[in-house]
Amino acid sequence: MKGRTLAEGTPWKGILSFTFPILMGLLLQQLYNTVDTIVVGNFAGEAPLAAVGACGVLTMAFLALANGFSAGACVLIAQLFGSGKEKEMRRQASSSLLLMLGMGAVALAGKYAKILCQ
């Protein structure tokens, strides 16, 4: 582990360095949705554009669920980090990653199963 934590130094610098990657991810997601809407609207027509709009809500719901699980995992990992339990912290982090990968795999399998059944 690094020697510097968010509790040391200037608070706004630590908060900014922590939130910048999250903000960039959200901006890229919004950019993806905007470009998707523009491309589908210009080249595919009204019905596919309506489908993109309907699926956008489901996509954001899945992202909100993933963010919720990530926030919960961060609380557990931060508690273990604060108490100096590095081995348990690493185990919790790897378990959280495996859970999120599993959730992604289930969502991906559900999407492709629906496409293949049509």
Secondary structure, DSSP 8 states (H G I E B T S, - for coil): --S--TTSS-HHHHHHHHHHHHHHHHHHHHHHHHHHHHHHHHHT-HHHHHHHHHHHHHHHHHHHHHHHHHHHHHHHHHHHHHTT-HHHHHHHHHHHHHHHHHHHHHHHHHHHHHHHH-
